[in-house]
Amino acid sequence: MRVCVVGGGAVGVTTAYDLAREGADVTLVERGEIGSRKAGSTGRAAGVVYDAFSDRVDAEIARRSVERFRELSGAGEFEFHDTAYLWLAREGDRKRERLIREQVPRMREHGLGVELLAPDELAERFPAVHADDVAVAAVTTDAGCTDPGTYPRAVAERAREAGVEVRTGVEARLSTDPLGVDPGSGVEAFDRVVVAAGAWTKRLLADAGVPVAMKPYRVQALRTTDRPADVPMVYDATAGVYLRPWGDRLLVGDGTELVESDTERWDRDGDPSFVASAHDCATHRLDADLDVAEAWAGLCTATPDRDPLCGELREGLFVATGWQGHGFMRAPGIAERLAGEVLGGEGVEWFDPRRFSGDEAFEISEGMAVDDR
C-alpha cells in the first residue's frame, strides 16, 4: 500500500513512522523543515504532556502517548523530562473548583494516578507554588515536558530508517481525482493520503474542494530569563494561564485569540497585553521576580465540539486536525490509532471527521480549560 502523509509535525511524522513499521510504502511531504519554529504548530508548541483527561477515550490516548514519549526519549536530540502536572482553581472560583472536584474521581475511574490536593497539601508537596489563594488543586505525576521541535526531528529519522521517503521544502497540493499529491511536477497517485498539516489542513483541503469543520486560531507564550528551582508544570484554571520549566527558564502561556487566523498572514510575536498579564500571573503563582526573554505566537486548531477530526474523511483520504491545543501531547497515541485505521483497522469513532459536513458555523473556544465537557 502506497501512502502519502502531508505534514511533518508531531502527528504527521509519527503516523508515517507507524505506517512504515507495519509495511506500508510511505512518503512524507513537508512544506518547510521538520520541527522548525517557523511553523505555527509543533515547532511553537508548549511541549506540555499529561494524561489528565476525564473522558475515557481521551485518557486512553493520553496515557499511551506518555508511554511512547518515554520510550522514544533519548532518540537523537529528543528528551522527555518527567515533571508533575498540577492544575488549580482560586478561592471564589466556585465553578472551576466544583469541576476539578468532580473530574478527578472520573479520571481515577480510568486508571489515572490523579490526586486532589487541599491548599496545605499543595504547599507542602510543591513549595515553589504559591498556594495562599488556592481553593483546590489536582496533580498527576504521569506527565512531563520536552522541547517540542526535537520530537518530530527524532521520529523523522526513525521513519527514514523504517523506509519512509521524507521530502521537505515541498509545497504540495492535494488531488482527489485521482487520489494523490502534486508536489509541483504533476499528481503522484497514492492508495491513501493522510493530511496532517496542522493549521494549514483546512486550506489544503479547501483547494481540493473538500470542506472541513476546523478553524485555525492564535495562541501565545513567553519565556523568562530564569526560574525558581523545583517548579512543576502548573495550570491556573482561574487565570487561564499555564507555566512549565524549560531548562533553566520558564515557559508561560495560553493567550488564546478567539477569532479565526489567516494562516498566510498572522502575527508571530506575543502581544504586549498578553506578555504583561502572563508575566503577572507567573510572578504571583511562584512568588518570584521574573524577566521576560522572548514572546511568540503559534497556531492551534478548533472544531465545533472541541474534539479532533481524525480518520477517513472521504474514500482513501484521511485527516488529522482540530486538536484544541492538545495535539502535540497526544501525537504518539493519536498517530498509532490513525495508522491502524489507514491500514484497515478501527479508528477512534468519537473523532470521526464525517460527523460534520464542513459547513458548520461555530465559535472558537479555549482548548486548555476546565469546563463542563
Secondary structure per residue as TSV (DSSP state, phi and psi in degrees):
chain	resnum	aa	ss	phi	psi
A	1	M	-	360.0	127.2
A	2	R	E	-94.6	127.1
A	3	V	E	-129.8	135.9
A	4	C	E	-112.2	127.8
A	5	V	E	-106.6	122.3
A	6	V	E	-101.8	112.6
A	7	G	-	121.8	120.9
A	8	G	-	-105.7	31.0
A	9	G	S	-82.6	-167.8
A	10	A	H	-60.1	-44.6
A	11	V	H	-69.3	-44.7
A	12	G	H	-62.7	-48.7
A	13	V	H	-67.5	-36.0
A	14	T	H	-70.0	-38.5
A	15	T	H	-62.0	-45.1
A	16	A	H	-60.2	-43.8
A	17	Y	H	-62.1	-46.9
A	18	D	H	-66.6	-37.1
A	19	L	H	-64.0	-44.3
A	20	A	H	-65.0	-37.3
A	21	R	H	-64.1	-22.9
A	22	E	T	-94.7	8.0
A	23	G	T	99.7	1.8
A	24	A	-	-74.2	151.8
A	25	D	E	-91.2	106.1
A	26	V	E	-116.2	135.0
A	27	T	E	-117.5	129.6
A	28	L	E	-110.0	127.4
A	29	V	E	-117.4	127.6
A	30	E	E	-133.6	131.2
A	31	R	S	-74.5	-22.7
A	32	G	S	-114.9	-137.5
A	33	E	-	-108.6	147.0
A	34	I	T	-62.4	125.3
A	35	G	T	75.4	11.5
A	36	S	-	-70.0	142.0
A	37	R	T	-77.0	-4.1
A	38	K	T	-71.7	-18.3
A	39	A	S	-75.8	174.3
A	40	G	S	-105.9	-4.8
A	41	S	S	-118.1	-95.9
A	42	T	G	-56.7	-47.0
A	43	G	G	-62.2	-22.0
A	44	R	G	-113.8	14.3
A	45	A	S	-73.5	170.4
A	46	A	-	-82.1	-22.4
A	47	G	-	72.5	22.1
A	48	V	E	-89.5	134.4
A	49	V	E	-134.1	129.6
A	50	Y	E	-156.3	166.5
A	51	D	-	-107.1	3.9
A	52	A	-	-79.6	79.5
A	53	F	-	-123.5	139.0
A	54	S	S	-86.5	-17.9
A	55	D	S	-81.0	138.8
A	56	R	H	-60.3	-47.5
A	57	V	H	-63.9	-46.9
A	58	D	H	-58.2	-42.2
A	59	A	H	-63.9	-42.2
A	60	E	H	-62.8	-45.1
A	61	I	H	-66.7	-42.1
A	62	A	H	-64.9	-42.4
A	63	R	H	-63.0	-42.4
A	64	R	H	-64.9	-36.8
A	65	S	H	-64.1	-43.6
A	66	V	H	-59.5	-42.9
A	67	E	H	-58.6	-46.1
A	68	R	H	-71.0	-36.7
A	69	F	H	-58.2	-44.0
A	70	R	H	-64.3	-40.7
A	71	E	H	-63.2	-36.5
A	72	L	H	-86.4	-12.5
A	73	S	T	-59.0	133.5
A	74	G	T	97.8	-6.1
A	75	A	S	-79.7	113.9
A	76	G	T	60.7	-133.1
A	77	E	T	-88.4	-2.4
A	78	F	-	-77.8	128.5
A	79	E	-	-134.7	131.8
A	80	F	-	-105.2	123.7
A	81	H	E	-106.9	113.6
A	82	D	E	-61.3	124.4
A	83	T	-	-146.9	128.8
A	84	A	-	-60.8	144.2
A	85	Y	E	-117.7	124.6
A	86	L	E	-127.5	148.9
A	87	W	E	-132.4	150.5
A	88	L	E	-146.8	158.9
A	89	A	E	-122.0	142.0
A	90	R	E	-83.8	161.3
A	91	E	T	-57.8	137.0
A	92	G	T	92.4	-17.1
A	93	D	-	-91.8	74.5
A	94	R	H	-66.8	-33.5
A	95	K	H	-62.5	-52.6
A	96	R	H	-71.5	-32.0
A	97	E	H	-61.0	-45.1
A	98	R	H	-62.8	-43.0
A	99	L	H	-66.2	-41.0
A	100	I	H	-61.4	-44.0
A	101	R	H	-64.8	-32.8
A	102	E	H	-79.1	-36.4
A	103	Q	H	-79.2	-32.0
A	104	V	H	-59.9	-45.0
A	105	P	H	-59.9	-35.6
A	106	R	H	-66.6	-39.1
A	107	M	H	-61.9	-40.5
A	108	R	H	-66.1	-32.3
A	109	E	H	-62.9	-26.6
A	110	H	T	-87.0	6.5
A	111	G	T	86.1	13.2
A	112	L	-	-85.2	140.4
A	113	G	-	-84.9	66.4
A	114	V	E	-106.7	140.6
A	115	E	E	-128.5	145.9
A	116	L	E	-83.9	143.4
A	117	L	E	-127.3	128.5
A	118	A	-	-74.7	161.1
A	119	P	H	-54.0	-40.3
A	120	D	H	-68.2	-35.3
A	121	E	H	-67.5	-39.7
A	122	L	H	-59.9	-47.2
A	123	A	H	-62.4	-37.1
A	124	E	H	-72.7	-42.5
A	125	R	H	-80.0	-31.8
A	126	F	-	-130.6	75.0
A	127	P	T	-63.1	-18.6
A	128	A	T	-73.7	-14.6
A	129	V	S	-99.3	125.0
A	130	H	-	-68.0	123.5
A	131	A	-	-118.8	0.8
A	132	D	T	-62.9	-27.5
A	133	D	T	-106.5	14.2
A	134	V	E	-90.9	132.6
A	135	A	E	-87.1	-43.0
A	136	V	E	-158.2	151.7
A	137	A	E	-137.9	162.8
A	138	A	E	-137.3	154.1
A	139	V	E	-142.9	143.9
A	140	T	E	-128.1	138.3
A	141	T	S	-99.4	-3.6
A	142	D	S	-86.8	68.8
A	143	A	E	-156.3	169.6
A	144	G	E	-177.0	-178.2
A	145	C	E	-143.1	162.4
A	146	T	-	-157.8	168.1
A	147	D	-	-81.5	109.0
A	148	P	T	-62.9	-30.1
A	149	G	T	-67.5	-23.0
A	150	T	H	-74.8	-24.5
A	151	Y	H	-67.2	-54.7
A	152	P	H	-62.6	-31.5
A	153	R	H	-66.1	-42.5
A	154	A	H	-65.6	-43.5
A	155	V	H	-71.2	-34.4
A	156	A	H	-61.2	-37.5
A	157	E	H	-66.5	-41.8
A	158	R	H	-61.0	-39.8
A	159	A	H	-63.7	-42.1
A	160	R	H	-59.3	-44.1
A	161	E	H	-63.0	-28.4
A	162	A	T	-84.6	-2.0
A	163	G	T	108.5	3.1
A	164	V	-	-73.3	132.8
A	165	E	E	-85.3	115.6
A	166	V	E	-104.0	117.9
A	167	R	E	-113.1	120.0
A	168	T	E	-110.7	162.4
A	169	G	S	68.8	26.7
A	170	V	-	-113.7	115.2
A	171	E	-	-88.9	87.0
A	172	A	-	-86.2	153.0
A	173	R	E	-116.1	147.4
A	174	L	E	-90.6	140.5
A	175	S	E	-121.7	136.1
A	176	T	E	-105.6	-15.0
A	177	D	T	-146.7	92.5
A	178	P	T	-76.5	162.9
A	179	L	E	-68.8	122.9
A	180	G	E	175.2	-165.8
A	181	V	E	-136.0	136.7
A	182	D	E	-106.2	107.5
A	183	P	-	-84.2	10.2
A	184	G	S	113.5	-5.9
A	185	S	S	-123.1	16.8
A	186	G	S	114.1	157.5
A	187	V	-	-73.3	127.8
A	188	E	E	-98.2	124.2
A	189	A	E	-80.6	142.1
A	190	F	-	-135.6	156.1
A	191	D	S	-73.8	-33.7
A	192	R	E	-140.4	145.6
A	193	V	E	-128.8	131.2
A	194	V	E	-114.7	118.6
A	195	V	E	-99.2	109.2
A	196	A	-	-130.4	55.6
A	197	A	-	-99.0	24.5
A	198	G	G	58.1	-133.1
A	199	A	G	-65.0	-18.5
A	200	W	G	-88.1	-1.7
A	201	T	H	-60.0	-43.4
A	202	K	H	-60.7	-43.9
A	203	R	H	-66.8	-41.8
A	204	L	H	-60.6	-44.3
A	205	L	H	-68.4	-41.0
A	206	A	H	-61.7	-39.6
A	207	D	H	-63.4	-22.9
A	208	A	T	-96.8	6.0
A	209	G	T	80.2	22.7
A	210	V	-	-115.7	110.2
A	211	P	-	-77.7	152.7
A	212	V	-	-145.8	141.0
A	213	A	S	-85.1	74.3
A	214	M	-	-145.5	145.5
A	215	K	E	-131.8	130.6
A	216	P	E	-78.7	143.8
A	217	Y	E	-142.8	160.1
A	218	R	E	-95.2	137.3
A	219	V	E	-129.2	164.0
A	220	Q	E	-135.3	157.6
A	221	A	E	-151.4	159.8
A	222	L	E	-135.7	161.0
A	223	R	E	-128.6	137.9
A	224	T	E	-91.7	171.2
A	225	T	S	-80.6	-23.3
A	226	D	-	-157.2	-174.4
A	227	R	-	-160.4	160.0
A	228	P	-	-68.3	162.5
A	229	A	S	-76.5	157.1
A	230	D	S	57.9	41.0
A	231	V	-	-89.9	124.9
A	232	P	-	-82.2	-179.0
A	233	M	E	-79.7	135.3
A	234	V	E	-134.0	137.2
A	235	Y	E	-120.7	112.7
A	236	D	E	-86.3	96.4
A	237	A	T	-65.7	-30.9
A	238	T	T	-67.2	-41.8
A	239	A	T	-84.5	-18.7
A	240	G	T	71.1	34.3
A	241	V	E	-129.9	136.9
A	242	Y	E	-114.6	159.0
A	243	L	E	-144.3	153.3
A	244	R	E	-152.8	148.0
A	245	P	E	-68.4	142.5
A	246	W	E	-136.2	89.6
A	247	G	T	62.4	-128.5
A	248	D	T	-93.4	15.9
A	249	R	E	-119.1	-177.1
A	250	L	E	-129.7	134.4
A	251	L	E	-103.5	132.1
A	252	V	E	-128.3	134.6
A	253	G	E	-164.1	168.8
A	254	D	E	173.7	-58.8
A	255	G	-	43.0	45.1
A	256	T	-	-69.2	133.0
A	257	E	-	-104.5	114.5
A	258	L	-	-86.9	44.6
A	259	V	S	-136.6	153.2
A	260	E	B	-68.7	137.7
A	261	S	-	-99.0	150.0
A	262	D	B	-86.7	116.7
A	263	T	T	-69.8	-12.0
A	264	E	T	-98.6	-19.6
A	265	R	B	-141.0	94.4
A	266	W	-	-145.4	151.0
A	267	D	-	-77.9	117.4
A	268	R	-	-88.4	-1.6
A	269	D	B	-100.6	153.9
A	270	G	-	-72.9	141.1
A	271	D	-	-72.3	142.0
A	272	P	H	-55.7	-37.6
A	273	S	H	-66.4	-39.8
A	274	F	H	-64.7	-45.5
A	275	V	H	-58.2	-44.0
A	276	A	H	-64.9	-46.5
A	277	S	H	-70.4	-40.5
A	278	A	H	-67.5	-39.8
A	279	H	H	-62.6	-43.8
A	280	D	H	-61.3	-42.8
A	281	C	H	-63.8	-43.4
A	282	A	H	-66.3	-43.9
A	283	T	H	-65.2	-35.4
A	284	H	H	-68.5	-46.6
A	285	R	H	-68.7	-26.8
A	286	L	H	-109.0	-0.5
A	287	D	T	50.4	48.9
A	288	A	-	-137.8	150.2
A	289	D	-	-86.2	120.3
A	290	L	-	-127.5	136.9
A	291	D	-	-107.7	139.3
A	292	V	E	-84.4	127.8
A	293	A	E	-92.7	-40.8
A	294	E	E	-160.9	159.2
A	295	A	E	-142.9	145.9
A	296	W	E	-149.6	172.7
A	297	A	E	-126.3	152.5
A	298	G	E	-134.2	-178.3
A	299	L	E	-118.8	133.2
A	300	C	E	-113.4	176.4
A	301	T	E	-131.9	135.2
A	302	A	E	-114.4	153.8
A	303	T	-	-129.0	167.7
A	304	P	T	-59.4	-35.5
A	305	D	T	-109.2	6.9
A	306	R	S	69.8	10.9
A	307	D	S	-102.5	152.2
A	308	P	-	-64.7	160.2
A	309	L	E	-104.3	105.6
A	310	C	E	-145.6	107.6
A	311	G	E	148.6	-164.0
A	312	E	E	-78.4	120.7
A	313	L	E	-92.4	-43.1
A	314	R	E	-138.8	169.4
A	315	E	T	-55.5	117.6
A	316	G	T	82.7	-11.4
A	317	L	E	-107.0	119.1
A	318	F	E	-114.3	151.3
A	319	V	E	-132.7	150.2
A	320	A	E	-143.5	103.2
A	321	T	E	-161.7	-179.2
A	322	G	-	78.6	45.3
A	323	W	-	-84.2	-11.6
A	324	Q	T	53.2	37.3
A	325	G	T	86.3	-0.7
A	326	H	-	-112.6	21.4
A	327	G	H	-72.1	-50.8
A	328	F	H	-59.7	-47.1
A	329	M	H	-66.3	-22.5
A	330	R	H	-107.0	4.4
A	331	A	H	-55.9	-47.9
A	332	P	H	-62.8	-38.6
A	333	G	H	-73.0	-42.8
A	334	I	H	-62.0	-46.7
A	335	A	H	-61.6	-39.0
A	336	E	H	-61.1	-43.3
A	337	R	H	-67.5	-43.0
A	338	L	H	-65.9	-43.4
A	339	A	H	-59.9	-39.2
A	340	G	H	-62.6	-39.6
A	341	E	H	-68.1	-41.5
A	342	V	H	-58.0	-34.7
A	343	L	T	-88.7	9.3
A	344	G	T	106.5	1.1
A	345	G	S	-89.1	-169.0
A	346	E	-	-86.1	142.4
A	347	G	-	-95.8	-150.7
A	348	V	-	-105.0	102.9
A	349	E	G	-54.4	-38.7
A	350	W	G	-63.0	-25.4
A	351	F	G	-100.9	8.5
A	352	D	-	-52.9	117.4
A	353	P	G	-67.8	-15.4
A	354	R	G	-78.9	1.3
A	355	R	G	-71.3	-12.7
A	356	F	S	-121.5	152.1
A	357	S	-	-80.0	-24.0
A	358	G	S	102.2	-9.8
A	359	D	-	-104.6	9.0
A	360	E	-	-67.1	141.4
A	361	A	-	-94.3	130.7
A	362	F	-	-155.5	160.0
A	363	E	-	-98.2	146.7
A	364	I	-	-77.4	136.4
A	365	S	-	-128.3	155.2
A	366	E	-	-60.4	134.7
A	367	G	S	-79.4	-45.2
A	368	M	S	-90.0	83.7
A	369	A	-	-145.6	150.6
A	370	V	-	-93.7	113.7
A	371	D	-	-143.6	-168.4
A	372	D	-	-83.0	2.0
A	373	R	-	-63.3	360.0
